[in-house]
Amino acid sequence: MAGLKSLLKKGLGLGDMGFNAGGGAINWFPGHMAAATRAIRHRLKLSDLVIEVRDARIPLSSANSDLQPHLSGKRRVVALNKKDLANPNIMHDCIPINAHSKSSVKKLLELAELKLKEVISREPTLLVMVVGVPNVGKSALINSIHQIAQSRFPVQEKMKRAAVGPLPGVTQDIAGFKIAQKPSIYVLDTPGVLVPSISDIETGLRLALAGSVKDSVVGEERIAQYLLAVLDTRGTPLHWKHLNNRRIDGIEYDAEEKPDYSLKNLKPKTRNLPNKSHLIYVEDLVMEVQRALYSTLTEFDGNVEDENDLEGLIDLQFGALQKAMKIPHKASEARLMVSKKFLTLFRAGKLGPFILDDVPVS
């Protein structure tokens, strides 16, 4: 993927600048994270078990390297959340979960209880700590654990639900919730913290693409360029022909008039139950997007390993996506609008499951 590596520096305008705490091209380490990191390290010493939540799409990039030395000597469960958005992969000592699925979270709790078995009989109070980078689903997991605990244990105190949102950094304080009695088990939901700096640009962009860094920090267009570069160098759009023959071969189906539906409804928390016309609209939009990328890649006579060719292809694809999304040509911010819609479809899993990290796929 030489073309992708070169484009990260040339085409995305990042040069040799990495993600860093001191500013520069990209400043991605908010001030509250430094204090939160210190508090987490202190509480880790007191915890009986750590549940480290990672994003299943970036199981390596979403590991906080600064915390790993502090986690290595602890009882730990690594939970790969958002498994429905990722391809199955071979990651040892990890459990794939969906934080919104009670059956999935129950399997995680069974594993946690197994690891706590030796101390659960002799300790009257146990502390379970949930850690992870921003927006991997820690608070959603906390809420699901609480719902399960209410049905399994005589919880005496009503727990305040953890805030859940589509933006990284919703949880900014360490909050403790009692979920069980005899023994008393407390779960600490911690704010998502990133490492202060990272020299590898692609790791930073993977985190941004997965939503662990706010879009405004990196820029939606940069992130969308990176996503297109990944798809093109992997040849992903070429596989979409078999999934969407009716669209790619020009076979149309009857769809109702475009409904007044915003793709923002696909985001967590803001998600509204779609009606039939909404489902048809999203399905049709996804097929148009996939068709546009398939067509531009099959007609491309350059080399995706060449940075200039790849950059030219991506420019063509932005134009094709603008047409597919029916964004007016005169729109002054058409490229930004394309980027936002494209990223929303990817993050909602509408373009299919992905793993962005280089891990063995089962």
C-alpha positions in Angstrom: 0.0 0.0 0.0 2.8 2.4 -0.9 0.3 4.7 -2.6 -1.8 5.0 0.5 1.2 5.7 2.7 2.5 8.4 0.4 -1.0 9.9 0.1 -1.3 10.2 3.8 1.6 12.7 3.8 1.1 14.3 0.4 -2.6 14.2 -0.5 -4.0 14.8 3.0 -1.6 17.6 3.7 -0.2 16.2 6.9 3.4 15.9 5.9 5.5 14.5 8.7 3.3 16.0 11.4 1.7 13.4 13.6 -1.1 13.7 16.1 0.2 15.5 19.1 -0.7 17.2 22.3 1.2 20.4 21.7 -0.8 21.7 18.7 0.6 21.9 15.2 -1.4 20.5 12.3 -3.6 18.4 14.5 -4.2 18.9 18.3 -6.2 15.9 19.5 -5.5 15.8 23.3 -8.0 17.9 25.2 -6.8 19.2 28.6 -9.2 17.1 30.6 -7.7 13.9 29.3 -4.4 14.5 31.1 -6.1 14.8 34.5 -8.4 11.8 33.6 -5.4 9.7 32.7 -3.8 10.3 36.0 -7.0 9.5 37.9 -7.5 6.3 35.9 -3.9 5.1 36.7 -4.5 5.7 40.4 -7.8 3.8 40.5 -6.4 1.0 38.4 -4.3 0.1 41.5 -7.5 -0.5 43.4 -9.5 -2.4 40.8 -10.1 -6.1 41.0 -10.8 -6.5 37.3 -10.4 -4.2 34.2 -12.7 -4.4 31.2 -10.8 -2.8 28.4 -13.3 -1.8 25.6 -11.9 -1.5 22.1 -13.5 -0.8 18.7 -13.8 -4.1 16.8 -13.0 -2.3 13.6 -9.6 -1.1 15.0 -8.8 -3.7 17.7 -5.1 -2.6 17.7 -5.4 1.1 17.1 -8.0 1.6 19.8 -5.7 0.2 22.5 -4.4 3.1 24.7 -0.6 2.3 24.6 0.0 4.5 27.7 -2.3 2.4 29.8 -1.1 -1.0 28.6 1.8 -1.3 31.1 -0.6 -0.5 34.0 -3.1 -3.2 32.6 -0.6 -6.0 32.0 -0.5 -7.1 35.7 -4.3 -6.8 36.2 -7.1 -9.3 35.7 -8.4 -8.1 32.4 -11.0 -8.7 29.8 -10.6 -7.1 26.4 -14.0 -6.5 24.8 -14.2 -5.7 21.1 -17.3 -3.7 20.9 -19.4 -2.9 17.7 -18.7 -6.4 16.5 -21.6 -6.0 14.0 -19.6 -3.3 12.2 -16.5 -5.5 11.8 -15.4 -8.6 10.0 -14.7 -11.6 12.2 -11.1 -11.7 13.1 -8.6 -13.8 15.1 -7.6 -11.8 18.2 -6.4 -13.9 21.1 -7.8 -13.2 24.6 -10.5 -10.9 23.3 -14.3 -11.3 23.3 -16.4 -9.6 20.6 -19.5 -7.9 21.9 -22.4 -5.6 21.0 -22.8 -3.3 24.0 -26.5 -2.8 23.1 -27.2 -6.6 23.1 -28.1 -8.1 26.5 -27.2 -11.6 25.4 -23.8 -10.4 24.2 -23.1 -8.4 27.4 -24.2 -11.5 29.5 -21.4 -13.5 27.9 -18.9 -10.7 28.8 -20.2 -10.8 32.4 -19.8 -14.6 32.6 -16.2 -14.2 31.5 -15.6 -11.4 34.1 -17.2 -13.5 36.9 -14.9 -16.4 35.9 -11.9 -14.2 36.2 -13.1 -12.9 39.6 -14.0 -16.3 40.9 -10.9 -16.6 43.2 -11.5 -13.3 44.9 -15.3 -13.2 44.9 -15.6 -15.5 47.9 -13.1 -13.7 50.2 -13.7 -10.0 49.3 -16.8 -8.2 50.5 -16.4 -5.4 47.9 -15.1 -5.7 44.4 -14.2 -3.0 41.9 -14.6 -3.4 38.2 -13.1 -0.7 36.0 -14.2 0.0 32.4 -11.6 1.8 30.3 -11.0 2.6 26.7 -10.4 5.4 24.2 -13.3 7.8 23.4 -16.5 6.5 21.6 -15.8 2.8 21.8 -19.1 2.2 23.7 -18.0 2.2 27.3 -21.1 4.0 28.6 -23.4 1.9 26.5 -21.8 -1.2 28.0 -22.3 0.3 31.5 -26.0 0.8 30.9 -26.5 -2.7 29.6 -24.6 -4.1 32.6 -26.9 -2.2 34.9 -30.1 -3.4 33.2 -28.9 -7.0 33.5 -27.8 -6.5 37.1 -31.3 -5.2 38.0 -32.8 -8.5 37.0 -30.1 -10.6 38.6 -29.2 -8.9 41.9 -31.0 -7.0 44.6 -29.6 -3.7 43.8 -30.4 -1.3 46.6 -29.5 2.0 45.0 -30.9 3.4 41.8 -28.1 4.0 39.4 -27.9 7.1 37.2 -27.6 6.0 33.6 -24.3 6.8 31.9 -24.5 9.4 29.2 -24.3 7.8 25.7 -23.7 9.8 22.6 -22.2 9.7 19.1 -19.4 12.2 19.9 -16.2 11.2 21.7 -15.6 12.5 25.1 -19.2 12.4 26.5 -18.0 11.0 29.8 -15.5 13.4 31.4 -15.6 12.3 35.0 -14.9 9.0 36.7 -18.3 7.8 38.0 -18.9 4.7 40.2 -22.1 2.6 40.0 -23.2 -0.1 42.3 -24.5 -3.0 40.4 -24.7 -5.9 42.9 -24.9 -6.9 46.5 -23.2 -9.8 48.4 -20.5 -9.2 47.3 -20.9 -5.5 46.6 -19.7 -4.9 43.1 -19.0 -1.5 41.8 -18.4 -0.6 38.2 -16.4 2.5 37.3 -17.1 4.2 34.0 -14.1 6.3 33.0 -13.8 9.0 30.4 -12.2 8.0 27.2 -8.6 9.0 27.0 -6.2 9.0 24.1 -2.4 8.9 24.2 -0.9 12.4 24.3 0.9 11.9 20.9 1.3 9.4 18.2 3.8 9.3 15.5 1.9 7.0 13.1 -0.5 9.2 11.1 -2.5 6.2 9.9 -3.3 5.0 13.4 -4.6 8.5 14.2 -6.7 8.5 11.0 -8.1 5.1 11.9 -9.2 6.4 15.3 -10.7 9.5 13.6 -12.6 7.3 11.0 -14.0 5.1 13.8 -15.1 8.3 15.6 -12.7 8.3 18.6 -11.4 11.7 17.6 -13.9 14.5 16.8 -14.3 15.1 13.1 -13.7 18.8 13.6 -10.2 18.1 14.9 -9.0 16.3 11.8 -11.6 17.5 9.2 -14.3 15.4 7.6 -12.7 15.7 4.1 -9.4 14.4 5.3 -11.1 11.4 6.9 -13.2 10.7 3.9 -10.1 10.9 1.6 -8.5 8.3 3.9 -11.5 6.0 3.7 -11.6 6.2 -0.1 -7.9 5.5 -0.2 -8.3 2.4 2.0 -11.3 1.1 -0.1 -9.4 1.7 -3.3 -6.1 0.1 -2.3 -8.0 -2.9 -1.0 -10.2 -3.2 -4.1 -13.3 -3.2 -1.9 -15.7 -1.6 -4.4 -15.0 -4.4 -6.9 -16.7 -6.9 -4.5 -19.9 -4.8 -4.4 -21.0 -5.8 -7.9 -22.1 -9.2 -6.7 -24.0 -7.6 -3.8 -25.8 -5.0 -5.9 -26.3 -6.4 -9.4 -29.7 -4.9 -9.7 -28.2 -1.4 -9.2 -24.9 -1.8 -11.0 -26.5 -3.5 -14.0 -28.9 -0.6 -14.3 -31.9 -2.6 -12.9 -34.1 -0.1 -11.1 -36.8 -0.9 -8.5 -39.8 1.2 -7.6 -39.1 3.5 -4.7 -41.3 6.0 -3.1 -40.6 9.7 -3.5 -37.5 10.7 -1.5 -38.6 11.1 2.1 -37.7 13.9 4.4 -35.1 11.8 6.2 -31.7 12.8 7.6 -28.8 10.4 7.8 -28.1 11.9 11.2 -30.8 9.5 12.4 -28.4 6.7 11.8 -26.1 7.9 14.5 -26.2 6.5 18.0 -28.7 8.0 20.5 -30.2 10.2 17.7 -31.4 7.1 15.9 -35.1 7.1 15.1 -37.0 4.1 14.0 -37.3 4.4 10.2 -40.4 3.7 8.3 -40.6 1.9 5.0 -39.9 4.9 2.9 -36.9 5.8 5.0 -35.5 2.2 4.6 -35.9 2.4 0.9 -34.2 5.8 0.8 -31.2 4.7 2.7 -30.9 1.4 0.7 -31.1 3.3 -2.5 -28.5 5.8 -1.4 -26.1 3.1 -0.3 -26.5 1.3 -3.7 -25.9 4.6 -5.6 -22.7 5.2 -3.5 -21.5 1.7 -4.1 -22.2 1.9 -7.8 -20.4 5.1 -8.1 -17.3 3.8 -6.4 -17.4 0.5 -8.3 -17.7 2.3 -11.6 -14.9 4.8 -11.0 -12.5 2.0 -9.8 -13.3 -0.4 -12.7 -12.8 2.5 -15.3 -9.6 3.6 -13.6 -6.6 2.8 -15.7 -3.9 4.0 -13.3 -2.1 2.3 -10.4 -3.5 2.7 -6.9 0.0 2.1 -5.5 1.1 5.3 -7.2 0.3 8.3 -5.0 -0.5 10.7 -7.9 -2.8 8.1 -9.6 -4.6 7.4 -6.3 -5.0 11.1 -5.6 -6.6 11.6 -9.0 -8.9 8.6 -8.5 -10.1 10.0 -5.2 -10.9 13.3 -6.8 -13.0 11.6 -9.5 -14.8 9.6 -6.8 -15.7 12.8 -4.9 -17.4 14.0 -8.0 -19.1 10.6 -8.6 -20.3 10.6 -4.9 -21.6 14.1 -5.2 -23.8 13.0 -8.2 -24.9 9.8 -6.4 -25.9 11.8 -3.4 -27.7 14.4 -5.5 -25.8 17.3 -4.0 -26.1 20.4 -6.2 -23.0 21.1 -8.2 -23.1 24.7 -7.2 -23.0 23.9 -3.5 -20.1 25.9 -2.1 -19.4 23.1 0.4 -20.3 20.2 -1.8 -17.1 18.2 -1.0 -17.7 18.7 2.8 -21.3 17.6 2.4 -20.2 14.5 0.5 -17.7 13.7 3.2 -20.2 14.0 6.0 -22.8 11.7 4.3 -20.1 9.2 3.3 -18.7 8.9 6.8 -22.1 8.5 8.3 -22.9 5.6 6.0 -19.6 3.9 6.8 -19.9 4.4 10.6 -23.5 3.1 10.6 -22.2 -0.1 8.9 -24.2 0.6 5.7 -21.2 0.0 3.5 -20.5 -3.4 5.1 -18.3 -4.7 7.9 -14.7 -3.6 8.0 -11.5 -4.1 10.0 -9.1 -1.2 9.4 -6.2 -2.6 11.4 -3.9 -5.3 9.9 -5.1 -8.4 11.9 -5.7 -12.0 10.8 -9.3 -12.4 9.5 -11.1 -15.6 10.2 
